[in-house]
Amino acid sequence: MEDYTLSNGLKIPKIGFGTWQIPEGDEAYNSVAYALEVGYRHVDTAQIYGNEVSVGRAIADSGLSREDIFLTTKVWNDKHSYDLAKESIDESLKKLGTDYLDLLLIHWPNPKALRENDAWKAGNAGAWKAMEEAYKEGKVKAIGVSNFMIHHLEALFETAEIKPHVNQVLLAPGCPQEELTAFCKEHDILLEAYSPLGTGSIFSNETAKEVAEANNKSVAQVALRWSLQKGFLPLPKSVTPKNIKANLDIFDFTLSDEDMAKLDSLQGVKAQEDPDKVGW
Ligand SMILES: NC(=O)c1ccc[n+]([C@@H]2O[C@H](COP(=O)([O-])OP(=O)(O)OC[C@H]3O[C@@H](n4cnc5c(N)ncnc54)[C@H](OP(=O)(O)O)[C@@H]3O)[C@@H](O)[C@H]2O)c1
């Protein structure tokens, strides 16, 4: 597994295993266990996914040492203050059964409950302070954000001592978010690509199928390869063993500039939701 290096020097495996919508219990346990067995070394979960306990158990039972696995979780929208985020970090550590996280993210920048009078700005500043403290204490090896657009990042920079190491946003063929990704690259913030297969919406796209056929690869593989060639870190989710395995097989080919341009402009694949308008 190849790595990227974050701005603080931490290595992060170039592809991560997504776990959104994988139910707590056997399904989460078995999927993560299989992903680790076939070579993933990076797992992405979140408090709100409700599966931290099974994800943690699968990691503990994998036979791998904890240091060989990169584990991410996220602070949910009801924990946007210094005190609540502090509690939330300890709760995630407990559920995951580990004494440190590799990466902790603020899941969304602008919770519905904090929209009036821009209360979200203080919410993020408070949560971020708790995350910076956890980082200094060694409970977390890197800190970052998710679904942050440029104005959310600029607001965070006003009070942050440490700049986010990562921004995890929707990046998929048809949704390259060029302005945001250029801004993040300028600030040395690694982009993680969530929903890199458009939560499955890419599979019916004819252009994606043509690019896949021309490269003798699957639609999923060319979408994930597109992500890597953009410098993003894709987080594909699957509960299907053959898909879990096949999604790692993306390091032995290169998409041409023409194929990349075709994938940049795919129509009808899932797009980033406006974080200032989401219903949560
Ligand atoms: N930060 C955020 O707000 C946020 C939001 C969304 C997602 N995420 C993260 O990003 C991860 C991935 O995003 P996502 O869950 O939206 O979905 P995704 O990875 O874009 O797509 C998953 C879908 O594609 C199917 N699939 C996967 N590999 C396939 C293959 N090789 N061939 C055919 N079908 C395949 C899966 O079905 P099977 O399971 O049946 O294979 C599933 O239906 C999440 O799990 C989560 O970790 C973060």
The ligand as an ORCA input file, in Angstrom:
! r2SCAN-3c Opt
* xyz 0 1
  N     -17.523     12.823      5.538
  C     -18.697     12.636      5.028
  O     -19.641     13.440      5.208
  C     -18.946     11.409      4.207
  C     -20.113     11.306      3.432
  C     -20.274     10.159      2.656
  C     -19.296      9.180      2.666
  N     -18.192      9.286      3.452
  C     -17.122      8.237      3.491
  O     -16.836      7.794      2.171
  C     -17.100      6.397      2.074
  C     -17.558      5.980      0.680
  O     -18.658      6.697      0.239
  P     -20.098      6.037      0.032
  O     -20.357      5.121      1.138
  O     -21.016      7.176     -0.243
  O     -20.013      5.199     -1.267
  P     -19.069      4.834     -2.527
  O     -17.828      4.209     -2.032
  O     -18.987      6.018     -3.421
  O     -20.015      3.729     -3.224
  C     -20.450      2.612     -2.516
  C     -21.420      1.844     -3.410
  O     -20.731      1.304     -4.527
  C     -20.829     -0.127     -4.511
  N     -19.532     -0.655     -4.904
  C     -18.341     -0.511     -4.259
  N     -17.358     -1.080     -4.959
  C     -17.915     -1.606     -6.066
  C     -17.391     -2.343     -7.160
  N     -16.086     -2.606     -7.273
  N     -18.266     -2.746     -8.139
  C     -19.596     -2.480     -8.023
  N     -20.148     -1.801     -6.997
  C     -19.303     -1.358     -6.027
  C     -21.213     -0.503     -3.105
  O     -21.971     -1.690     -3.107
  P     -21.471     -2.992     -2.295
  O     -21.329     -2.564     -0.865
  O     -22.557     -3.971     -2.523
  O     -20.170     -3.402     -2.909
  C     -22.071      0.688     -2.687
  O     -23.379      0.566     -3.196
  C     -18.168      6.187      3.157
  O     -18.360      4.834      3.459
  C     -17.609      7.027      4.275
  O     -16.545      6.348      4.921
  C     -17.998     10.411      4.206
*
